[in-house]
């Protein structure tokens, strides 16, 4: 009887022991000091807190696919319980991602790469269809009266951003010119202003990032006194949302990047502990935030959640 009780006590003690925390590495192409990616990182951090997983967020110092592939290779060498990656360039990153899959590491892609994730072996993708989001923005801007547009691309070569401009052109159905810039708000403002001054027929501006492009685009429009120009932007920032609320911008396109950081970590933690994983991709957007809704999400954007 004593042996039986001792055995029961031992089983109870073992059952009560906490399960080892999952080790999950996130490798993104955007830097955590970028306002957009800081929200993604906030989602990653919150997921680690909620699940108890050990999570690391890594990214290259600039948009650098060679460095990013090296970061993925280094993560694979650590043999984590899960790997989260963004895939802005499948040709450059594909071999490293496939190496992770071949090593038996569960991979989930987020933000960019929805069109290639499955063929590279990822379990699923959390994000939005960039082409469809651009198309929805183009259709809305055409509906609002736009007739000639520019798409301001601050990261040419990032397939996801290129797809946004392509979708915008199709949905807009009018002439669209892509304006390439660097990740520099001052340069963005200068180039948007130059485009507006050189061609008075341009009446629509689509930015691909709220703080880096959307906000300086609004300032450029004000500087040239063109109240007829429609300005919309992908993603959110407190400043751009205020412009939408004030009527100085048309709308923002929210892909809910907090979810892109949060959900893959939660899914991989559940997979490591229970073998549970969703059966398909999870669309985090797009949602158009217009003037009526802008004021409601300004505070959340300032908090790094929206």
C-alpha positions in Angstrom: 0.0 0.0 0.0 2.8 2.4 0.9 4.5 1.6 -2.4 1.3 2.3 -4.3 0.9 5.6 -2.5 4.5 6.5 -3.2 4.0 5.7 -6.8 0.9 7.8 -7.0 2.7 10.7 -5.3 5.6 10.4 -7.8 3.2 10.5 -10.8 1.4 13.5 -9.4 4.7 15.3 -8.8 5.9 14.6 -12.4 2.5 15.6 -13.9 2.7 18.9 -11.9 6.1 19.7 -13.3 5.9 22.5 -15.9 6.4 21.6 -19.6 9.8 23.0 -20.9 9.2 26.3 -22.5 9.4 26.3 -26.3 12.3 28.1 -28.0 11.1 30.2 -30.9 13.1 32.5 -33.2 11.6 35.2 -35.3 13.6 36.5 -38.3 12.1 39.5 -40.1 13.3 41.7 -42.9 12.2 44.9 -41.1 14.1 46.4 -38.2 12.4 46.7 -34.8 13.2 50.5 -34.7 10.9 50.9 -37.7 7.5 52.1 -36.4 5.7 49.3 -38.4 8.1 46.6 -37.2 8.1 47.7 -33.7 4.4 46.8 -33.6 5.2 43.4 -35.0 7.9 42.9 -32.3 5.4 44.0 -29.6 3.1 41.2 -30.8 6.1 38.7 -30.7 6.9 39.9 -27.1 3.3 39.6 -25.9 3.0 36.1 -27.4 6.1 35.0 -25.5 4.7 36.4 -22.3 1.3 34.8 -22.8 2.7 31.3 -23.8 5.8 31.2 -21.7 7.9 30.6 -24.8 11.5 31.8 -25.1 11.3 34.1 -28.1 14.0 36.1 -29.9 13.3 38.7 -32.6 16.1 39.2 -35.1 16.5 41.3 -38.3 19.2 42.7 -40.5 20.4 46.3 -39.9 19.0 47.3 -43.3 16.9 45.7 -46.0 19.6 43.1 -46.8 18.6 39.6 -48.1 22.1 38.2 -47.7 22.3 39.1 -44.1 18.7 37.9 -43.5 19.5 34.5 -45.0 22.5 34.3 -42.7 20.3 35.1 -39.7 17.9 32.2 -40.8 20.9 29.8 -41.1 22.1 30.8 -37.7 18.6 30.2 -36.2 18.5 26.7 -37.9 21.8 25.9 -36.3 20.3 26.5 -32.8 17.6 23.9 -33.5 14.6 25.9 -32.1 11.2 24.4 -31.5 9.8 26.8 -34.2 10.9 29.5 -36.6 8.9 32.5 -37.9 10.1 34.3 -41.0 9.0 37.0 -43.4 9.7 36.2 -47.0 10.2 39.5 -49.1 12.4 37.7 -51.6 11.8 33.9 -52.0 14.8 33.5 -54.4 17.2 34.8 -51.8 15.7 33.3 -48.7 14.2 30.1 -50.1 17.3 27.8 -49.6 17.7 28.9 -46.0 14.0 28.3 -45.2 14.0 24.9 -46.9 17.1 24.0 -44.8 15.0 24.7 -41.7 12.2 22.6 -42.9 14.5 19.7 -43.9 16.0 19.9 -40.4 12.5 19.2 -39.0 12.0 22.8 -37.6 8.3 23.9 -37.9 8.2 27.2 -39.9 5.5 29.8 -40.1 5.8 32.8 -42.4 4.3 36.1 -41.7 3.8 39.6 -43.3 5.3 38.8 -46.7 5.5 35.5 -48.7 1.9 34.3 -48.8 2.4 33.3 -52.4 5.5 31.1 -51.8 5.2 30.0 -48.2 3.6 26.6 -48.9 6.0 25.6 -51.7 8.9 26.4 -49.4 7.5 24.1 -46.7 6.0 26.6 -44.2 3.1 25.3 -42.2 1.0 28.4 -42.9 1.2 32.1 -43.5 -0.1 35.0 -41.3 -0.6 38.2 -43.2 -2.6 39.7 -46.1 -2.5 39.3 -49.8 -0.6 42.4 -50.8 -1.9 42.4 -54.4 -5.5 42.2 -53.2 -4.9 44.9 -50.6 -3.5 47.2 -53.2 -6.3 46.4 -55.5 -8.9 47.2 -52.8 -7.1 50.6 -52.2 -7.1 51.4 -55.9 -10.8 50.6 -56.3 -11.6 52.8 -53.3 -9.5 55.7 -54.5 -11.0 55.5 -57.9 -14.5 55.5 -56.3 -13.5 58.6 -54.4 -12.7 60.4 -57.7 -9.0 59.8 -58.3 -8.0 59.9 -62.0 -4.1 59.8 -62.0 -2.0 58.3 -59.3 1.5 57.7 -58.0 2.5 54.8 -55.8 5.4 55.7 -53.5 7.6 52.7 -52.9 10.3 53.1 -50.1 11.7 49.6 -50.5 11.9 48.7 -54.2 12.8 45.1 -54.6 10.7 44.0 -51.7 8.2 41.8 -53.6 5.4 42.5 -51.2 5.6 46.3 -51.7 5.9 45.8 -55.5 2.7 43.7 -55.4 0.9 46.5 -53.5 1.7 48.9 -56.4 0.7 46.3 -59.0 -2.6 45.7 -57.2 -3.2 49.5 -56.8 -2.7 50.0 -60.6 -5.2 47.3 -61.4 -7.8 48.4 -59.0 -7.4 52.1 -59.8 -7.9 51.5 -63.5 -6.2 54.7 -64.4 -2.6 55.8 -65.0 -0.2 55.0 -62.1 3.5 55.8 -61.8 5.7 54.2 -59.2 7.9 56.7 -57.4 11.0 54.9 -55.8 12.4 56.4 -52.6 14.6 55.4 -49.7 13.4 54.9 -46.1 13.7 58.7 -45.5 10.6 60.8 -44.8 12.5 63.9 -46.0 13.2 62.4 -49.4 9.7 61.1 -49.6 8.2 64.5 -49.0 10.5 66.0 -51.6 9.8 63.4 -54.3 6.0 63.6 -53.7 6.0 67.4 -53.9 8.1 67.2 -57.1 5.6 64.8 -58.7 2.7 67.0 -57.8 4.3 70.2 -59.0 5.5 68.7 -62.3 2.2 67.1 -63.2 -1.0 68.9 -61.9 -3.1 66.0 -63.2 -1.8 63.7 -60.4 -4.6 63.7 -57.9 -4.0 60.4 -56.0 -1.0 59.3 -53.8 -0.7 55.8 -52.3 2.0 55.3 -49.7 3.3 51.9 -48.7 4.1 52.8 -45.1 2.2 55.3 -42.8 5.0 57.0 -40.9 7.7 56.7 -43.5 5.6 57.6 -46.5 2.0 58.5 -45.6 2.8 61.3 -43.2 5.4 63.1 -45.4 3.0 62.7 -48.4 0.3 64.6 -46.5 2.9 67.3 -45.7 3.9 67.5 -49.4 0.2 67.9 -50.5 -0.2 70.7 -47.9 3.0 72.4 -49.1 1.8 72.7 -52.7 -1.7 73.7 -51.6 -3.4 70.8 -53.5 -6.6 70.2 -51.5 -7.9 68.0 -54.3 -5.3 65.3 -53.9 -6.3 62.0 -52.3 -3.7 60.5 -50.0 -4.0 56.9 -48.7 -1.4 54.7 -47.1 -0.7 51.2 -46.1 -0.4 50.5 -42.4 -1.0 52.8 -39.4 0.7 55.5 -37.4 -0.9 57.9 -34.9 0.1 60.8 -37.1 -1.4 59.4 -40.3 -4.5 58.3 -38.5 -4.9 61.9 -37.2 -4.7 63.1 -40.8 -7.4 60.7 -41.8 -9.6 61.8 -38.8 -9.0 65.5 -39.8 -9.9 64.8 -43.4 -6.4 65.5 -44.7 -6.0 61.9 -45.8 -8.5 59.4 -47.4 -7.9 56.2 -45.4 -5.2 53.8 -44.0 -4.9 50.2 -44.9 -4.5 48.1 -41.8 -3.0 44.7 -42.0 -2.9 44.3 -38.2 0.8 43.6 -37.9 0.5 43.0 -34.2 -1.3 39.8 -35.1 1.5 38.9 -37.6 4.0 38.9 -34.7 1.6 37.4 -32.1 -0.2 34.6 -33.8 2.8 32.6 -35.3 4.5 32.5 -31.9 1.3 31.3 -30.3 0.8 28.7 -33.0 4.3 27.4 -32.7 4.1 27.2 -28.9 0.9 25.2 -29.2 2.5 23.0 -31.8 5.5 22.3 -29.6 3.4 21.4 -26.6 0.3 19.8 -28.1 1.0 19.2 -31.8 -1.8 21.7 -32.6 -1.6 24.0 -35.6 -4.3 25.7 -37.8 -5.1 24.0 -41.1 -4.6 27.0 -43.3 -3.3 30.5 -43.7 -4.6 33.3 -41.4 -5.5 36.6 -43.1 -4.7 39.5 -40.8 -6.0 42.1 -43.3 -6.7 44.2 -45.1 -9.1 46.6 -43.4 -9.6 50.1 -44.6 -9.6 52.6 -41.8 -11.6 55.7 -42.9 -12.4 59.0 -41.2 -15.2 57.5 -39.2 -13.0 54.9 -37.5 -9.6 56.6 -37.4 -10.1 58.4 -34.1 -10.9 55.1 -32.4 -7.5 53.5 -33.2 -5.2 56.5 -32.7 -4.5 55.7 -29.1 -3.9 52.0 -29.9 -1.5 53.0 -32.6 0.4 55.2 -30.2 0.6 52.3 -27.8 2.2 50.1 -30.5 -0.7 47.8 -30.9 -2.4 49.1 -34.1 
